[in-house]
Every structure is written in C-alpha cells, then in structure tokens.
Amino acid sequence: MGKKPNLTGLSRFLPQDFLNPNATSLPDKSQDQGRPTTKKFKTDAQGPVPTRYDATSLVPHYTVAHEVPEHLQKYFSQRKRLFSLYDQGCLVDEEGWYSVTPEDIAIQIADRCRCDTILDPFCGVGGNAIAFAKTCEHVIALDISPTRLALARHNATIYGVADRIEFILADYISFANAYLSRPHPTRRIDVVFLSPPWGGPGYISPAQSHVSVDGNSDFQDELEIQSHYSLSRIKPIHGADLFRLTKRISGNIAYFLPRNTNLNEISALGLLEKDEDVTPDDKSRMIEVEEEWMGSKLKALTCYFGGLVGGQEHVF
C-alpha cells in the first residue's frame, strides 16, 4: 500500500481496510473451534514473478565475495541460507545481513503460525513475511525504514508472494496504539510475530565480559551461552512491555529471541497470560520455547504463547 499524502492521524499508521468501517473484513473465525486452518500457497515453479517493485538502486547485490565488506563476509557466505533465491536478485541492506531470519527457520515458524491475518511488526528485509505469505491468508508487514520496506517488497516479489503482504511504513508502537484505539477494528489480527531488534550483531558484547574473542567464533558462542540476554535490551521498548502491548492485540504471539535469553524472564511473561478470559476451571496457560537450529548451531529461540502452544489450540 502506497503512502497517501492526504492521510493524517490514524491513517498514517493503519491501512484503509482497518479504518473503513464498511470495508470487507477477512472471514470471522471467532465462532470456529480451535485454530483456523489455511492451505499452503504454491509459488511459480518456473521461477520468480517479474519484479514490479525494483529496488536494485537502493543497495548493492553482491555476487562474489571480494565485493563484500569484510564485516559482512560471514553473512554473505550464508546468503542462500538466508534467501534460497538470493541469486535471482534478493536484496539485503547492512542491518538485514545480520538480522534476517534464515529461510528454513522462517518456514518452520510460519508453519506454526498458520492463520488468516498475521502481523509482522519488525519485518526488515522480509524473510519472515515471505514465509508467512505461504501459510497465512494476509500478512501485515511493518518497518520504520523505507529502504528496508522497499527491499522486503522487492524480495517478496521475487518469491511471488508480494500480493499477499501489506507493507506499511510505520513504527509498531504507534501502529499498535492506533489499532487499539479503534472501538471496533474491522479486521482481527490472529497472530503477532515479534522479532524486534536485539541490539545489533554485538548484542553479546566482549566488553561486557572484559574478554577479547579475537574473531574466534567458537569462543564467541561459548561466551554467549554463558551470558544471559535480558529482555531489557530489546528495542524500541523493554521486551516485557512490548509483549504486554502486543497481548492487547492478540494472545497468539510468537516471540523470536536470542538463543541465550534468560528463561526466567520468558517464564515471567507467562504471568501476563493470566487475564479476565481465564476462568478458575481453565488449566494454566503454557509457554512453548522452541530452539531453532541450523546444523549444529543453535541460532535463536521462538517462544509461543496462547493458541500457538502445542496442546493449547483451544485458546486460539
């Protein structure tokens, strides 16, 4: 959706389908039992759809290692783990190289998050949004960077799924508050995927431990495991506050976090699962923590809440 210059207030942060009370909303699943099931979409087996949103002027598309800045070399070597169609023109900015979810992990998460409408409020260059577009009917993808949003749309076009993603230039906090201020939102958001900034590639800082790793990735891994990552380092607000705000939109949340996140802090989020909808007869709400591995390397944790938890689909 393009930005319209005559829109103000809520319209800056919400697409017209959310604002127009007469707009046709997606099918209401509130009467259904359990989670909605959605078929997987198939993309064009013959190759990418011709690019309508060409962002090639925004960032370089590296093809050989000597073109790549030294600090990005290790990410470039894994480019086809990030985007299997990288060679067909996928574009990544500097932040995207170290923050995009590897494609196989994104596919795994998307399979768990099948629904009608999913919100990806920190979409970056589109790795997760592309995967969600294959398992969900509608994806709302936000980012505060017009460049990253253009790259995400460009990459989604290569994968043939751009028509199922609504790209919105907005910060999540403003979007969430605007959405929640609507007395009767015309569209229900079924699932929210939270993958906020962790603090950059140096989120495990050698300075914190006063130890130099001197480029030793194995020692860096060991140091990271020994150091607990706190939700207080999440951007743009404390990770617990971000969860609390998100839970007002949907209780079905997938929270993508560093592999060394303090599990006690994740467990404490479960206290926020207790709300007015839980009766004394209900069983305790559970949190499911899934480890995301690539080969022998643990890459991240995905924490599932609400109806996304296995065996807890009835609360979806």
C-alpha positions as CSV (number, residue, x, y, z in Angstrom):
1,M,0.0,0.0,0.0
2,G,1.5,3.3,-1.0
3,K,1.6,6.2,1.4
4,K,-1.1,8.8,0.6
5,P,-0.1,12.4,1.4
6,N,-3.6,13.4,2.4
7,L,-3.8,10.9,5.3
8,T,-3.3,12.1,8.9
9,G,-3.7,10.8,12.4
10,L,-4.6,7.2,12.5
11,S,-4.4,7.0,8.7
12,R,-0.6,7.3,8.9
13,F,-0.4,4.0,10.8
14,L,-3.3,1.9,9.7
15,P,-4.2,0.7,6.2
16,Q,-7.6,1.8,4.9
17,D,-9.2,-1.6,5.4
18,F,-8.6,-1.2,9.1
19,L,-10.0,2.3,9.1
20,N,-13.0,2.0,6.8
21,P,-16.0,0.6,8.8
22,N,-17.6,-0.6,5.6
23,A,-14.6,-2.5,4.3
24,T,-14.9,-6.2,3.8
25,S,-13.0,-8.0,6.6
26,L,-11.5,-11.4,6.4
27,P,-13.7,-14.3,7.5
28,D,-14.6,-14.2,11.2
29,K,-13.1,-17.2,12.9
30,S,-14.4,-16.3,16.3
31,Q,-17.1,-18.9,16.1
32,D,-14.8,-21.7,14.9
33,Q,-13.4,-24.3,17.2
34,G,-9.6,-24.3,17.6
35,R,-7.2,-22.6,15.3
36,P,-8.2,-21.8,11.7
37,T,-6.5,-23.9,9.1
38,T,-5.1,-22.3,6.0
39,K,-3.8,-24.1,2.9
40,K,-0.3,-23.6,1.8
41,F,0.1,-21.4,-1.3
42,K,2.3,-22.5,-4.1
43,T,4.6,-20.1,-5.9
44,D,5.5,-20.2,-9.5
45,A,7.6,-23.3,-10.1
46,Q,9.1,-21.8,-13.2
47,G,10.9,-19.0,-11.4
48,P,10.3,-15.6,-9.9
49,V,7.4,-13.3,-11.0
50,P,8.7,-10.3,-12.9
51,T,9.7,-7.6,-10.5
52,R,7.2,-4.8,-10.2
53,Y,8.9,-3.1,-7.3
54,D,12.5,-2.8,-8.4
55,A,14.7,-1.7,-5.5
56,T,18.0,-2.5,-7.2
57,S,19.2,1.1,-6.9
58,L,18.9,1.1,-3.1
59,V,21.6,-1.4,-2.1
60,P,24.3,-3.5,-3.9
61,H,23.5,-7.1,-4.8
62,Y,26.8,-8.8,-4.1
63,T,27.6,-11.7,-6.3
64,V,31.2,-12.6,-5.4
65,A,33.0,-12.4,-2.0
66,H,35.6,-9.8,-2.9
67,E,32.8,-7.2,-3.4
68,V,31.6,-7.7,0.1
69,P,32.8,-5.5,3.0
70,E,34.9,-7.6,5.4
71,H,32.5,-7.3,8.3
72,L,29.7,-8.8,6.2
73,Q,31.8,-11.7,4.7
74,K,30.5,-14.3,7.1
75,Y,26.9,-13.4,6.4
76,F,27.4,-13.4,2.6
77,S,28.9,-16.9,2.8
78,Q,25.5,-18.0,4.2
79,R,23.4,-16.0,1.7
80,K,21.5,-19.0,0.4
81,R,20.5,-20.0,3.9
82,L,19.0,-16.5,4.3
83,F,17.3,-16.5,0.9
84,S,17.3,-19.6,-1.3
85,L,16.5,-17.4,-4.3
86,Y,19.3,-14.9,-3.5
87,D,20.9,-15.4,-6.9
88,Q,17.7,-14.3,-8.6
89,G,18.1,-10.8,-7.2
90,C,17.2,-10.7,-3.5
91,L,18.4,-7.5,-1.9
92,V,19.7,-7.1,1.7
93,D,20.9,-3.9,3.5
94,E,23.6,-4.0,6.1
95,E,21.2,-4.5,9.0
96,G,19.4,-7.2,7.1
97,W,22.5,-9.2,6.7
98,Y,22.8,-9.9,10.4
99,S,19.1,-9.7,11.3
100,V,17.1,-11.6,8.7
101,T,15.8,-15.0,9.9
102,P,17.4,-17.9,7.9
103,E,14.8,-19.2,5.4
104,D,14.4,-22.7,6.9
105,I,13.8,-21.3,10.3
106,A,11.3,-18.8,8.9
107,I,9.4,-21.6,7.1
108,Q,9.3,-23.6,10.4
109,I,7.9,-20.6,12.3
110,A,5.4,-19.8,9.5
111,D,4.1,-23.4,9.6
112,R,3.4,-23.0,13.4
113,C,1.7,-19.6,12.8
114,R,-0.9,-20.6,10.2
115,C,-3.9,-18.2,10.4
116,D,-5.9,-15.7,8.5
117,T,-4.1,-12.5,9.4
118,I,-0.7,-12.2,10.9
119,L,1.2,-9.1,11.9
120,D,5.0,-8.9,11.4
121,P,5.8,-5.5,13.0
122,F,9.6,-5.6,12.5
123,C,9.7,-7.1,9.0
124,G,13.1,-5.9,8.0
125,V,14.0,-7.2,4.5
126,G,11.1,-9.6,4.5
127,G,12.4,-13.1,5.4
128,N,9.6,-14.0,7.8
129,A,6.9,-12.1,5.9
130,I,7.7,-14.1,2.8
131,A,7.3,-17.4,4.7
132,F,4.1,-16.2,6.4
133,A,2.6,-15.3,3.0
134,K,2.8,-19.0,2.1
135,T,0.8,-20.2,5.2
136,C,-1.5,-17.3,6.0
137,E,-4.2,-15.5,4.0
138,H,-2.9,-12.0,4.8
139,V,0.3,-10.6,6.1
140,I,0.7,-7.1,7.5
141,A,4.4,-6.1,7.4
142,L,5.7,-3.0,9.2
143,D,9.0,-1.3,9.3
144,I,10.3,2.1,10.2
145,S,12.8,2.1,7.4
146,P,11.5,3.0,3.9
147,T,14.6,1.3,2.4
148,R,14.1,-2.0,4.3
149,L,10.4,-1.9,3.5
150,A,11.2,-1.5,-0.3
151,L,13.7,-4.3,-0.1
152,A,11.1,-6.5,1.6
153,R,8.6,-5.9,-1.1
154,H,11.2,-6.4,-3.8
155,N,12.2,-9.8,-2.2
156,A,8.6,-10.8,-1.8
157,T,8.0,-10.2,-5.5
158,I,10.9,-12.5,-6.4
159,Y,9.2,-15.2,-4.3
160,G,5.9,-14.5,-5.9
161,V,4.0,-13.6,-2.7
162,A,4.0,-9.8,-2.7
163,D,0.3,-9.7,-3.4
164,R,-0.5,-11.3,-0.1
165,I,1.6,-8.9,2.0
166,E,0.5,-5.4,3.0
167,F,3.6,-3.3,3.5
168,I,3.2,-0.3,5.9
169,L,5.8,2.3,6.8
170,A,5.2,2.8,10.5
171,D,6.7,2.2,13.9
172,Y,5.0,-0.6,15.8
173,I,4.2,1.3,19.0
174,S,2.3,3.9,17.1
175,F,0.5,1.3,14.9
176,A,-0.5,-0.8,18.0
177,N,-1.8,2.2,19.9
178,A,-3.7,3.4,16.9
179,Y,-5.2,0.0,16.2
180,L,-6.2,-0.5,19.8
181,S,-7.8,3.0,19.9
182,R,-10.4,1.9,17.3
183,P,-13.6,0.9,19.1
184,H,-14.4,-1.9,16.7
185,P,-11.5,-2.8,14.4
186,T,-12.8,-4.1,11.1
187,R,-10.1,-6.7,10.9
188,R,-9.0,-9.2,13.5
189,I,-5.3,-9.8,13.8
190,D,-5.0,-13.5,14.7
191,V,-1.2,-13.8,15.4
192,V,1.6,-11.4,16.0
193,F,5.2,-12.4,15.3
194,L,7.6,-10.4,17.4
195,S,11.1,-10.2,16.1
196,P,12.3,-6.8,17.5
197,P,15.9,-5.5,17.2
198,W,18.2,-7.3,19.7
199,G,20.8,-4.6,19.7
200,G,22.8,-5.4,16.5
201,P,25.5,-8.1,15.9
202,G,27.3,-7.0,19.0
203,Y,24.3,-7.8,21.3
204,I,26.8,-10.1,23.1
205,S,29.5,-7.6,23.7
206,P,33.0,-8.8,24.6
207,A,33.3,-5.5,26.6
208,Q,30.6,-6.8,28.9
209,S,32.8,-9.7,29.9
210,H,36.1,-7.9,29.6
211,V,37.4,-10.7,27.3
212,S,38.6,-10.4,23.8
213,V,37.4,-13.1,21.4
214,D,39.7,-12.0,18.6
215,G,37.4,-13.3,15.9
216,N,37.1,-16.8,17.5
217,S,33.5,-17.7,16.6
218,D,33.6,-20.9,18.8
219,F,34.7,-18.9,21.8
220,Q,32.1,-16.2,21.0
221,D,29.4,-18.9,21.0
222,E,30.6,-20.2,24.4
223,L,30.7,-16.7,25.8
224,E,27.2,-16.0,24.6
225,I,25.8,-19.2,26.2
226,Q,27.4,-18.2,29.5
227,S,25.9,-14.7,29.3
228,H,22.2,-14.3,29.7
229,Y,20.4,-11.9,27.3
230,S,17.9,-9.7,29.1
231,L,14.6,-8.6,27.6
232,S,15.5,-5.1,28.9
233,R,17.9,-4.8,25.9
234,I,15.1,-5.3,23.3
235,K,14.3,-2.2,21.2
236,P,12.3,0.1,20.9
237,I,11.0,-0.6,24.4
238,H,11.6,-3.2,27.2
239,G,10.8,-6.7,25.8
240,A,8.3,-7.3,28.6
241,D,6.5,-4.1,27.8
242,L,6.5,-5.0,24.1
243,F,4.9,-8.3,24.9
244,R,2.3,-6.6,27.2
245,L,1.3,-4.2,24.4
246,T,1.2,-7.0,21.8
247,K,-1.0,-9.2,24.0
248,R,-3.7,-6.5,23.8
249,I,-3.8,-7.1,20.0
250,S,-3.7,-10.9,20.2
251,G,-2.8,-13.5,22.7
252,N,-1.4,-15.7,20.0
253,I,2.2,-14.5,19.9
254,A,5.4,-15.9,18.5
255,Y,8.4,-14.1,20.1
256,F,11.7,-14.6,18.3
257,L,14.6,-14.1,20.8
258,P,18.3,-14.6,21.1
259,R,19.4,-18.2,21.9
260,N,20.8,-17.1,25.3
261,T,17.7,-15.2,26.5
262,N,17.1,-15.5,30.2
263,L,14.5,-18.3,30.6
264,N,13.3,-16.8,33.9
265,E,12.3,-13.6,32.1
266,I,10.5,-15.7,29.4
267,S,8.7,-17.6,32.2
268,A,7.7,-14.3,33.8
269,L,5.9,-13.4,30.6
270,G,3.6,-16.2,31.5
271,L,2.2,-14.2,34.3
272,L,0.7,-11.9,31.7
273,E,-1.2,-14.9,30.3
274,K,-3.5,-14.6,33.3
275,D,-6.3,-12.4,32.2
276,E,-10.0,-11.9,32.6
277,D,-10.7,-14.6,30.0
278,V,-9.2,-17.3,32.1
279,T,-11.6,-18.9,34.5
280,P,-10.7,-20.9,37.6
281,D,-11.6,-24.1,35.7
282,D,-9.1,-23.4,33.0
283,K,-5.7,-25.1,33.0
284,S,-2.7,-23.0,33.5
285,R,-1.6,-21.3,30.3
286,M,1.7,-22.7,29.0
287,I,4.6,-21.2,27.1
288,E,6.4,-23.3,24.5
289,V,10.1,-22.5,23.8
290,E,11.4,-23.9,20.5
291,E,15.1,-24.0,19.8
292,E,16.0,-23.0,16.2
293,W,18.9,-25.0,15.0
294,M,20.9,-24.7,11.7
295,G,23.1,-27.8,11.5
296,S,25.0,-28.0,14.8
297,K,24.4,-24.3,15.6
298,L,21.6,-23.1,17.9
299,K,20.6,-19.8,16.3
300,A,17.6,-18.5,18.3
301,L,14.6,-19.3,20.4
302,T,11.0,-18.9,19.3
303,C,8.6,-18.6,22.3
304,Y,5.0,-19.4,21.5
305,F,2.0,-18.1,23.5
306,G,-1.7,-18.6,23.5
307,G,-3.2,-20.9,20.9
308,L,0.2,-21.3,19.2
309,V,1.3,-23.6,22.0
310,G,1.0,-27.3,21.2
311,G,-2.0,-28.8,23.0
312,Q,-3.4,-25.3,23.7
313,E,-5.1,-24.7,20.4
314,H,-8.5,-24.3,22.0
315,V,-7.5,-20.8,23.2
316,F,-6.7,-19.6,19.7
